[in-house]
Amino acid sequence: MAWRDRAPWSRLGLAAALTAALASSGCAWWRDVPAYYWQSAAGHLSVMRQAQPIDALLADPATDARLREKLALVVEIRRFASASLGLPDNGSYLRYADLKRPFVIWNVFATPPLSLKLQQWCFPVAGCVSYRGYYDREQADAYAQRLRDEGLEAYVGGVPAYSTLGWFDDPVLNTFIGQPEGELARLVFHELAHQQLYVKNDSMFNESFATTVEQIGVERWLAAREAQGHGSAAREAWQRHAPRRTQFIALLKRHREALQAVYESPLSDAEKLAAKTATFEALRRDYAQLRAEWGGYAGYDRWFAQPLTNAHLASVSTYTELVPAFRALLAAQGGDLPRFYAQAAHIGALPRPEREAALAALAGGPSVAHRAGD
């Protein structure tokens, strides 16, 4: 659901703790709840304190020319999001903060050694989510190591942006302002989509819904820009990048499904571990071949920087698994986004088994009784 009733500033401490924990996706095991909430609240409030109004930066002659250009573009993207995509019209993405680091948070994903089922963390308000976020990379790495010591596999991924689901006016950050136009629009649309609809305890629903909104949003944004006479450079750049993303996701999906089949087989644990090693080796080889076909494009190399784990593959499925169902739902509404949002909210309000059955029917497949990554 969209969080439209914001906490008053007189309750800032409580709201910050809850929303930062929600945004960075985690509740702690009870023994470290205070420490985790403290880093969440402190980290989020630090981001908010550094944010400056974009209008003021645009009017300031000292603002870097390249940054000024990007900020002006964000203003246009933000206006388009509400006027043409029906996304929340609020103060989000009207301020800018330079955090002087490459990511705003680092998410920790974890799975058992012979499963693609992501570990979940649960707490009031946000419900259960399948990743846990830290504003400090060292803290994220330390928590990931703690999970490994407990027998789980863990993967740490940098995150350029997050949504507070409307509790706060989310700012534009240096962690994504430098992206090409299509990528910049995609990210803003994705995060605003979380403000539009959020279903408690269902990360895959939420991320796949937002991914669908970002996809259709970018398509319409680029078409509108061309119609306004801004040329085709942004579309050409997007058309170079989007197929690479599609191919990369398809590569991961293929290997994830192969690994899932191994884990569900009657093989012994030793045989499953051997097959797992072989699958990850094949994934690296196939990626190297794909990278060569792209002319050496290295945009996904960072994903392979850590030793590959089940959590790598499970985390990606969270963002893409239900996109075909949501695209079908949008088509059924004739491309009308407000109607699509209403229907998606209706499905999101269903009990979990009925929700999964409805989405499976939209995608033209069997009911999803078990989600590997959720």
C-alpha positions in Angstrom: 0.0 0.0 0.0 1.1 3.6 -0.4 2.0 5.3 2.8 0.1 8.6 2.5 -0.3 9.4 6.2 3.1 10.7 7.2 4.4 10.8 10.8 4.6 14.4 12.1 8.0 15.9 12.7 7.4 15.9 16.5 7.7 12.1 16.2 10.8 12.2 14.0 12.9 9.9 16.0 10.4 7.1 16.0 9.4 7.7 12.4 13.1 7.7 11.3 13.8 4.5 13.1 10.8 2.7 11.5 11.1 4.1 8.0 14.9 3.8 7.7 14.6 0.3 8.9 11.8 -0.3 6.4 13.7 1.4 3.6 16.9 -0.4 4.2 14.9 -3.5 4.6 15.4 -5.1 7.9 14.6 -5.9 11.4 17.3 -7.4 13.5 17.3 -10.6 15.5 16.0 -9.4 18.9 19.5 -9.4 20.5 20.7 -6.5 18.2 17.5 -4.6 17.6 18.7 -1.4 19.3 22.0 -1.3 17.4 20.4 -2.0 14.1 17.6 0.6 14.5 20.2 3.1 15.6 22.3 2.8 12.5 19.1 2.8 10.4 17.8 6.0 12.0 21.2 7.7 12.1 22.0 6.8 8.5 18.6 7.9 7.2 18.6 11.2 9.1 22.1 11.9 7.8 20.9 11.5 4.2 17.9 13.9 4.9 20.1 16.5 6.6 22.4 16.7 3.6 19.6 17.2 1.1 19.2 20.7 -0.5 16.3 22.0 -2.6 17.0 21.4 -6.3 15.5 24.8 -7.2 18.1 26.5 -5.0 20.9 24.6 -6.6 19.7 25.4 -10.1 19.6 29.1 -9.1 23.1 29.0 -7.6 25.7 30.1 -10.1 28.3 28.0 -8.2 26.5 24.7 -9.0 28.6 22.6 -11.3 27.3 22.8 -14.9 27.0 19.0 -15.4 25.2 18.6 -12.1 22.9 21.5 -13.0 22.0 19.8 -16.3 21.2 16.5 -14.5 19.2 18.2 -11.8 17.1 20.0 -14.4 16.5 16.7 -16.1 15.3 15.1 -12.8 12.8 17.9 -12.3 11.3 17.1 -15.7 11.3 13.3 -15.0 9.7 14.0 -11.6 7.0 16.1 -13.2 6.3 13.5 -15.9 6.1 10.7 -13.3 3.0 12.4 -11.7 1.4 14.0 -14.7 1.8 11.1 -17.2 2.3 8.0 -15.1 -0.1 8.8 -12.2 2.6 8.3 -9.6 2.5 10.1 -6.2 2.7 13.9 -6.5 4.7 14.9 -3.4 8.1 16.3 -2.5 10.2 13.3 -3.3 13.1 13.9 -5.7 12.9 17.6 -5.4 16.0 17.9 -3.2 19.6 16.7 -3.8 22.2 15.2 -1.5 25.8 14.4 -2.2 26.7 11.5 0.2 30.3 11.3 -1.1 30.0 7.5 -1.4 29.0 5.2 -4.3 25.9 3.7 -2.6 23.4 5.0 -0.1 23.0 1.6 1.6 24.4 -2.0 1.2 21.8 -4.8 1.3 22.7 -8.2 2.7 21.0 -11.2 1.2 21.3 -14.7 2.6 20.2 -18.3 1.8 20.9 -21.8 3.1 23.7 -23.6 1.2 21.3 -25.9 -0.7 18.3 -23.6 -1.2 17.3 -20.5 -3.2 14.9 -19.4 -0.4 16.0 -16.0 0.9 16.4 -15.4 4.6 13.7 -12.9 5.8 13.7 -10.3 8.6 10.4 -9.2 10.1 9.2 -6.2 12.1 6.0 -4.1 12.6 5.0 -1.7 9.8 7.1 -3.1 7.0 6.4 -6.7 7.7 8.9 -9.4 6.4 11.5 -8.5 3.8 14.2 -10.6 2.1 17.2 -8.4 2.6 18.7 -6.3 5.4 20.3 -2.9 4.7 23.2 -0.9 6.2 24.4 2.6 5.6 28.0 1.5 6.2 29.7 -1.1 4.0 31.8 -2.4 6.8 28.8 -3.1 9.0 27.1 -4.9 6.0 30.1 -7.0 5.5 30.4 -7.8 9.2 26.7 -8.9 9.3 27.2 -11.0 6.2 30.1 -12.7 7.8 28.1 -13.4 10.9 25.4 -15.1 8.7 28.2 -17.2 7.1 29.5 -18.2 10.5 25.9 -19.4 11.3 26.0 -21.6 8.2 24.2 -19.4 5.6 25.5 -18.0 2.3 25.5 -14.3 2.1 25.9 -11.7 -0.6 26.3 -7.9 -0.1 25.0 -5.6 -2.9 25.3 -1.8 -3.1 22.0 0.1 -3.5 21.9 3.5 -5.2 18.4 4.5 -3.9 15.6 3.4 -1.7 12.0 4.4 -1.0 10.6 5.4 2.4 7.2 4.7 1.0 6.1 8.3 1.4 7.0 8.7 5.0 9.7 11.2 4.0 10.4 13.2 0.8 13.1 11.0 -0.7 16.0 13.0 -2.2 17.9 12.7 -5.4 21.4 11.3 -4.6 24.9 11.5 -6.0 24.7 7.7 -6.1 22.5 7.7 -9.2 22.4 11.3 -10.5 25.2 10.5 -13.0 23.3 7.7 -14.7 22.3 8.1 -18.4 18.8 9.6 -19.0 16.9 6.4 -19.4 18.5 4.8 -16.3 17.9 7.9 -14.3 14.2 7.9 -15.2 13.9 4.2 -14.6 15.2 4.5 -11.0 12.9 7.5 -10.1 9.9 5.7 -11.6 10.8 2.5 -9.7 11.1 4.2 -6.3 8.0 6.2 -6.7 6.1 3.0 -7.7 6.9 1.7 -4.2 5.1 4.8 -2.8 2.2 4.0 -5.1 1.8 0.4 -3.9 3.4 -1.7 -1.2 2.2 -5.1 0.0 3.4 -6.1 3.4 5.4 -9.3 3.6 5.8 -9.8 -0.2 9.1 -8.5 -1.5 8.7 -10.3 -4.8 5.3 -8.7 -5.5 6.6 -5.2 -4.5 9.8 -5.3 -6.6 8.2 -6.9 -9.6 5.4 -4.3 -9.6 7.9 -1.5 -9.4 10.1 -3.0 -12.1 7.0 -3.2 -14.4 6.2 0.5 -13.7 9.7 1.5 -14.4 9.7 -0.3 -17.7 6.5 1.2 -19.0 7.5 4.6 -17.6 10.8 4.7 -19.4 9.1 3.7 -22.7 6.6 6.5 -22.4 9.2 9.0 -21.1 11.5 8.5 -24.1 8.6 8.7 -26.5 7.5 11.9 -25.0 11.0 13.4 -25.1 11.3 12.6 -28.8 7.9 14.2 -29.4 9.1 17.3 -27.7 12.0 17.5 -30.1 14.8 16.4 -27.7 16.3 14.1 -30.3 16.9 10.3 -30.1 20.2 10.1 -28.3 18.6 9.1 -25.0 16.5 6.4 -26.8 19.6 5.1 -28.6 21.5 4.8 -25.4 18.6 3.0 -23.8 18.3 0.7 -26.7 21.9 -0.3 -26.3 21.6 -0.8 -22.6 18.2 -2.4 -22.1 18.9 -5.5 -24.3 22.0 -6.1 -22.2 20.0 -6.1 -19.0 17.4 -8.4 -20.6 20.1 -10.8 -21.7 21.8 -10.7 -18.3 18.6 -11.4 -16.4 17.8 -14.3 -18.8 21.3 -15.7 -18.2 20.7 -15.6 -14.4 17.2 -17.1 -14.7 18.5 -20.0 -16.8 21.1 -20.9 -14.2 18.8 -20.3 -11.3 16.3 -22.7 -12.7 19.0 -25.3 -13.3 20.1 -24.9 -9.7 16.6 -25.1 -8.3 16.1 -28.4 -10.2 19.3 -29.7 -8.6 18.1 -28.7 -5.1 14.7 -30.4 -5.6 16.2 -33.6 -7.0 16.8 -36.8 -5.0 20.6 -36.3 -5.2 22.7 -36.6 -2.1 23.9 -33.3 -0.5 27.4 -34.1 -1.7 26.2 -34.5 -5.3 24.1 -31.3 -5.0 27.1 -29.3 -3.8 29.1 -30.6 -6.8 26.4 -29.7 -9.2 26.1 -26.3 -7.6 29.8 -25.7 -8.1 29.5 -26.8 -11.8 26.5 -24.4 -12.2 28.3 -21.4 -11.0 31.4 -22.2 -13.1 29.1 -22.5 -16.1 27.5 -19.1 -15.2 30.8 -17.4 -15.1 31.8 -18.9 -18.5 28.5 -17.9 -20.1 28.8 -14.4 -18.7 32.3 -14.1 -20.2 30.9 -15.1 -23.6 28.0 -12.7 -23.3 30.4 -9.9 -22.2 32.5 -10.6 -25.3 29.4 -10.3 -27.5 28.7 -6.9 -25.9 32.1 -5.7 -27.1 33.6 -5.9 -23.6 30.9 -4.0 -21.8 31.7 -4.5 -18.1 28.6 -3.0 -16.4 27.8 -6.3 -14.6 31.3 -7.3 -13.5 30.7 -6.0 -10.0 28.0 -8.6 -9.6 30.7 -11.3 -10.0 33.2 -9.6 -7.7 32.2 -11.7 -4.7 32.2 -15.5 -4.6 28.9 -16.6 -6.2 26.2 -17.8 -3.9 22.6 -18.9 -4.0 21.8 -15.4 -2.6 23.1 -13.8 -5.8 20.6 -15.6 -7.9 17.7 -15.4 -5.4 18.1 -11.7 -5.0 17.7 -11.1 -8.7 14.5 -13.1 -9.0 12.9 -10.9 -6.4 13.0 -8.0 -8.9 11.9 -9.8 -12.0 10.0 -13.0 -11.4 6.4 -11.6 -11.5 7.0 -8.9 -14.2 5.3 -11.0 -17.0 2.2 -11.2 -14.8 2.1 -7.5 -14.1 2.8 -6.7 -17.8 -0.2 -8.9 -18.7 -2.3 -7.1 -16.1 -1.4 -3.7 -17.6 -2.2 -5.0 -21.1 -5.6 -6.1 -19.8 -6.3 -2.5 -18.7 -5.5 -1.2 -22.1 -2.3 0.4 -20.9 -4.2 2.6 -18.5 -1.9 3.0 -15.5 -4.4 4.3 -12.9 -6.6 1.3 -13.6 -3.5 -1.0 -13.5 -2.6 0.4 -10.1 -6.1 -0.2 -8.8 -6.1 -3.8 -10.1 -2.6 -4.5 -8.7 -3.7 -3.1 -5.4 -6.8 -5.4 -5.5 -4.6 -8.5 -6.1 -2.1 -7.3 -3.5 -4.9 -7.3 -0.9 -5.8 -10.9 -1.6 -4.6 -13.6 0.8 -1.2 -14.9 -0.2 -2.4 -18.2 -2.0 -5.1 -16.3 -3.9 -2.6 -13.6 -4.8 -0.1 -16.1 -6.2 -2.8 -17.9 -8.1 -4.1 -14.7 -9.7 -0.6 -13.6 -10.8 0.2 -17.1 -12.1 -3.0 -17.0 -14.2 -2.0 -13.6 -15.6 1.4 -15.0 -16.5 -0.2 -18.0 -18.2 1.5 -20.5 -15.9 0.7 -22.8 -13.0 0.0 -21.4 -9.5 3.2 -20.5 -7.7 2.9 -22.4 -4.5 6.5 -21.9 -3.6 8.8 -19.0 -4.6 12.4 -19.9 -4.6 13.5 -16.4 -3.8 10.8 -15.1 -1.4 
